[in-house]
């Protein structure tokens, strides 16, 4: 008998919780469907809400090799797919110098010499000189892999277009070696912090998952799991204050990771409550811009 959707999502949420990740029903559903439909997951949302962490944890849960491609401005195919190890090729050329002399030793012109050397070029453009980058690593991995393409919105539109073929066919053609197909089709996660709009073509190929900041109850559960040594009342006060701060117009809203860091800082400070002095002295753990710190101090002045 097949399991109900509720039973499926609850099972996945329990697996996530066992690794200290609080997942929603929507997150659990997308993870399940990604496995069953062999579709990439595009995770969008603000920075610091657990998009990257979700891929790492799912890799561990499913026993897949974790491979990460960090995107950035200027990323191109050679840095993402493969490169030839030219230094190694040059070293072998030096070591095989005598053999090369034998190959061209009796020729009478440059054209014939070049033809003879070209006939041997497959030796120097073989897999032993190929340096696989994350995309090729995911395709050629001997065990099933999970490929994280992190912060795809940082890369140029041209690179995004290049990814479409990889995500559609899970194969790549290397001129010197031919077409290489995936040994095991990897599960693919793409993350985006919404710094630019992604193409509709990319979105069509993916299951879409938007992850935003957790609810108060969800974030409280996270703090309780990650920082259990913090007093229970202080856990509640901390999370409520963080959620209040996220309502302000700030340059950068505090992430879940920064909430956890603040909770750990309060433990180390032996704090017993969130009095104004404690908050002011440790607020830079939560906020990373001086203008944000000043604004929050002003906004909370009458509450602390």
C-alpha positions as CSV (number, residue, x, y, z in Angstrom):
1,X,0.0,0.0,0.0
2,X,1.4,3.4,-1.0
3,X,1.9,6.0,1.7
4,X,-0.3,9.1,1.9
5,X,1.2,12.5,1.0
6,X,1.1,13.4,4.7
7,X,2.9,10.3,5.7
8,X,5.6,11.0,3.1
9,X,6.2,14.6,4.2
10,X,6.2,13.6,7.9
11,X,8.8,10.9,7.3
12,X,11.1,13.4,5.4
13,X,10.6,16.1,8.1
14,X,11.6,13.6,10.7
15,X,14.8,12.7,8.8
16,X,15.6,16.4,8.5
17,X,14.9,17.1,12.2
18,X,17.2,14.2,13.1
19,X,20.0,16.3,11.5
20,X,18.8,19.5,13.2
21,X,17.0,21.0,10.2
22,X,13.4,22.2,10.7
23,X,11.6,21.6,7.4
24,X,8.1,22.6,6.3
25,X,5.6,20.4,4.5
26,X,6.5,22.2,1.2
27,X,10.2,21.6,1.6
28,X,9.6,17.9,2.3
29,X,7.3,17.6,-0.7
30,X,9.8,19.2,-3.1
31,X,12.6,16.9,-1.8
32,X,10.4,13.8,-2.4
33,X,9.3,15.0,-5.9
34,X,12.9,15.8,-6.9
35,X,13.8,12.2,-6.2
36,X,10.8,10.7,-8.0
37,X,10.7,13.1,-11.0
38,X,14.5,13.5,-11.4
39,X,14.1,17.2,-11.5
40,X,16.5,19.9,-10.1
41,X,15.3,22.0,-7.3
42,X,15.6,25.8,-7.5
43,X,15.7,27.3,-4.0
44,X,15.1,31.0,-3.8
45,X,14.9,33.3,-0.8
46,X,16.8,35.7,1.3
47,X,20.4,34.9,2.3
48,X,20.8,32.9,5.5
49,X,17.5,31.0,5.6
50,X,19.0,27.5,5.1
51,X,19.0,26.9,1.4
52,X,22.6,25.7,1.1
53,X,22.3,23.8,4.4
54,X,19.2,21.9,3.1
55,X,21.2,20.5,0.1
56,X,24.1,19.4,2.4
57,X,21.7,17.6,4.8
58,X,19.8,16.0,2.0
59,X,23.1,14.7,0.6
60,X,23.9,13.1,3.9
61,X,20.4,11.7,4.3
62,X,20.4,10.0,0.9
63,X,24.1,9.0,1.1
64,X,25.1,11.0,-2.0
65,X,28.5,12.5,-2.6
66,X,28.2,16.2,-2.1
67,X,29.6,18.4,-4.9
68,X,29.4,22.2,-4.8
69,X,29.8,24.8,-7.5
70,X,30.0,28.3,-6.0
71,X,28.9,30.8,-8.6
72,X,30.4,34.3,-8.9
73,X,30.7,37.0,-11.5
74,X,33.0,35.9,-14.2
75,X,32.4,32.2,-13.8
76,X,32.7,30.4,-17.1
77,X,32.5,26.9,-18.6
78,X,36.2,26.1,-18.0
79,X,36.0,26.9,-14.3
80,X,32.8,25.0,-13.9
81,X,33.3,22.0,-16.2
82,X,36.9,21.1,-16.9
83,X,40.4,22.3,-17.6
84,X,43.5,20.7,-19.1
85,X,46.4,20.4,-16.8
86,X,48.9,22.3,-19.0
87,X,51.7,22.1,-16.5
88,X,51.4,18.4,-16.3
89,X,51.2,18.1,-20.1
90,X,54.4,20.2,-20.4
91,X,56.2,18.0,-17.8
92,X,55.3,14.9,-19.8
93,X,56.5,16.6,-23.0
94,X,59.9,17.1,-21.4
95,X,60.0,13.6,-20.0
96,X,59.1,12.1,-23.4
97,X,61.4,14.4,-25.4
98,X,63.6,11.5,-26.7
99,X,60.5,9.6,-27.9
100,X,59.3,12.8,-29.7
101,X,62.6,13.1,-31.4
102,X,62.3,9.5,-32.7
103,X,58.8,10.3,-34.1
104,X,60.0,13.2,-36.2
105,X,63.6,12.2,-36.6
106,X,63.6,11.2,-40.3
107,X,61.2,13.8,-41.6
108,X,62.4,16.4,-44.2
109,X,59.9,19.2,-43.7
110,X,57.9,21.0,-41.0
111,X,54.5,20.0,-42.4
112,X,55.3,16.3,-42.1
113,X,56.7,16.8,-38.6
114,X,53.6,18.6,-37.4
115,X,51.4,15.8,-38.9
116,X,53.3,13.1,-37.0
117,X,53.2,15.0,-33.7
118,X,49.5,15.7,-34.2
119,X,48.9,11.9,-34.7
120,X,50.1,11.5,-31.1
121,X,48.2,14.3,-29.5
122,X,45.6,12.0,-28.1
123,X,48.3,10.9,-25.6
124,X,48.4,14.4,-24.2
125,X,44.6,15.1,-24.3
126,X,43.5,12.0,-22.4
127,X,41.7,11.7,-19.1
128,X,44.9,11.6,-17.1
129,X,45.5,15.2,-18.1
130,X,41.9,16.3,-17.5
131,X,41.1,18.3,-14.4
132,X,37.4,17.9,-13.7
133,X,35.6,20.8,-12.1
134,X,32.3,20.4,-10.2
135,X,29.9,19.9,-13.1
136,X,32.1,17.2,-14.7
137,X,32.7,15.7,-11.2
138,X,29.0,15.3,-10.8
139,X,28.6,13.6,-14.2
140,X,31.5,11.2,-13.8
141,X,31.2,10.4,-10.1
142,X,31.3,6.6,-9.4
143,X,28.6,7.0,-6.7
144,X,25.4,8.9,-6.9
145,X,26.0,12.6,-6.3
146,X,24.2,15.7,-5.2
147,X,25.3,18.8,-7.1
148,X,24.8,22.2,-5.5
149,X,25.0,25.1,-7.9
150,X,25.1,27.8,-5.2
151,X,24.0,31.4,-5.7
152,X,23.3,31.0,-9.5
153,X,22.1,34.6,-9.5
154,X,25.7,35.8,-9.0
155,X,26.7,34.3,-12.4
156,X,26.1,36.0,-15.8
157,X,23.1,35.1,-17.9
158,X,25.4,33.4,-20.5
159,X,26.5,30.9,-17.9
160,X,22.9,30.3,-16.9
161,X,22.2,29.5,-20.5
162,X,25.1,27.0,-20.6
163,X,23.7,25.2,-17.6
164,X,20.4,24.5,-19.5
165,X,22.0,21.8,-21.7
166,X,23.7,20.2,-18.7
167,X,20.4,20.1,-16.7
168,X,18.4,18.8,-19.7
169,X,20.7,16.1,-21.0
170,X,23.1,15.4,-18.1
171,X,25.9,15.0,-20.6
172,X,28.7,17.1,-22.0
173,X,30.9,17.0,-25.1
174,X,34.6,17.4,-24.7
175,X,36.1,17.9,-28.2
176,X,39.2,15.8,-27.5
177,X,37.4,13.0,-25.8
178,X,33.8,12.9,-27.1
179,X,30.5,12.9,-25.3
180,X,30.5,12.1,-21.6
181,X,27.2,11.0,-20.1
182,X,26.4,10.9,-16.4
183,X,27.1,7.5,-14.8
184,X,24.4,8.3,-12.2
185,X,22.1,11.2,-12.8
186,X,22.8,13.6,-9.9
187,X,20.2,15.3,-7.8
188,X,20.7,19.0,-8.5
189,X,20.0,22.0,-6.1
190,X,20.3,25.5,-7.4
191,X,20.1,28.4,-4.9
192,X,19.4,32.1,-5.5
193,X,19.3,35.1,-3.2
194,X,17.2,37.0,-5.7
195,X,19.8,39.5,-6.6
196,X,18.6,39.2,-10.2
197,X,15.7,37.6,-12.1
198,X,16.5,34.1,-13.4
199,X,15.4,33.1,-16.9
200,X,12.1,31.4,-17.4
201,X,13.9,28.6,-19.3
202,X,15.9,27.7,-16.2
203,X,12.8,27.9,-14.0
204,X,10.9,25.6,-16.3
205,X,13.4,22.9,-15.9
206,X,13.3,23.0,-12.1
207,X,11.0,22.4,-9.2
208,X,10.6,25.8,-7.5
209,X,11.0,26.2,-3.8
210,X,10.9,29.5,-2.0
211,X,12.4,29.5,1.5
212,X,11.8,32.5,3.7
213,X,12.5,33.3,7.3
214,X,11.0,30.8,9.7
215,X,8.0,31.5,11.9
216,X,8.6,32.3,15.6
217,X,7.8,28.7,16.6
218,X,10.1,27.2,13.9
219,X,13.0,29.5,14.8
220,X,12.4,28.7,18.5
221,X,12.7,25.0,17.7
222,X,15.9,25.7,15.8
223,X,17.4,27.6,18.7
224,X,16.3,24.9,21.2
225,X,18.1,22.3,19.0
226,X,21.2,24.2,18.3
227,X,21.7,26.0,21.7
228,X,19.9,23.9,24.3
229,X,22.1,25.3,27.1
230,X,20.5,28.7,26.8
231,X,17.8,29.3,29.4
232,X,14.2,28.5,28.1
233,X,12.8,32.0,28.8
234,X,15.9,33.6,27.2
235,X,15.3,31.4,24.1
236,X,11.8,32.8,23.8
237,X,12.8,36.4,24.4
238,X,15.7,36.1,21.9
239,X,13.6,34.7,19.0
240,X,10.8,37.2,19.6
241,X,13.3,40.1,19.6
242,X,14.9,38.8,16.3
243,X,11.5,38.7,14.7
244,X,10.7,42.2,15.8
245,X,14.0,43.4,14.4
246,X,13.3,41.8,11.0
247,X,10.3,44.1,10.7
248,X,12.6,47.1,10.6
249,X,13.9,48.6,7.4
250,X,17.4,47.4,7.5
251,X,20.2,47.1,5.0
252,X,20.6,43.4,5.9
253,X,18.0,41.4,8.0
254,X,19.5,38.9,10.5
255,X,19.7,35.4,9.2
256,X,18.9,32.2,11.1
257,X,22.6,31.5,11.5
258,X,23.1,34.9,13.1
259,X,20.2,34.2,15.5
260,X,22.1,31.0,16.5
261,X,25.3,32.9,16.9
262,X,23.6,35.4,19.1
263,X,22.1,32.7,21.3
264,X,25.6,31.1,21.7
265,X,27.1,34.5,22.5
266,X,24.5,35.0,25.3
267,X,25.5,31.6,26.7
268,X,29.2,32.7,26.8
269,X,28.2,36.0,28.4
270,X,26.2,34.2,31.1
271,X,23.3,36.4,30.2
272,X,20.1,35.9,32.3
273,X,17.9,38.2,30.3
274,X,17.8,40.6,27.4
275,X,18.4,43.8,29.2
276,X,19.4,46.9,27.3
277,X,23.1,46.7,28.2
278,X,23.4,43.1,27.1
279,X,21.6,43.8,23.8
280,X,23.6,46.9,22.9
281,X,26.9,45.2,23.7
282,X,26.2,42.1,21.7
283,X,24.0,43.4,18.9
284,X,26.8,43.3,16.4
285,X,26.6,39.5,16.5
286,X,23.2,39.8,15.0
287,X,23.6,42.8,12.7
288,X,26.6,43.4,10.3
289,X,26.2,47.1,9.4
290,X,26.7,50.0,11.7
291,X,23.7,51.9,10.2
292,X,21.5,48.9,11.1
293,X,22.8,48.7,14.6
294,X,22.1,52.4,15.2
295,X,18.6,52.1,13.7
296,X,17.8,49.1,15.9
297,X,19.1,50.7,19.0
298,X,16.9,53.8,18.3
299,X,13.9,51.7,17.5
300,X,14.2,49.5,20.7
301,X,15.2,52.4,23.0
302,X,11.7,52.6,24.5
303,X,11.3,48.9,24.8
304,X,14.5,47.7,26.5
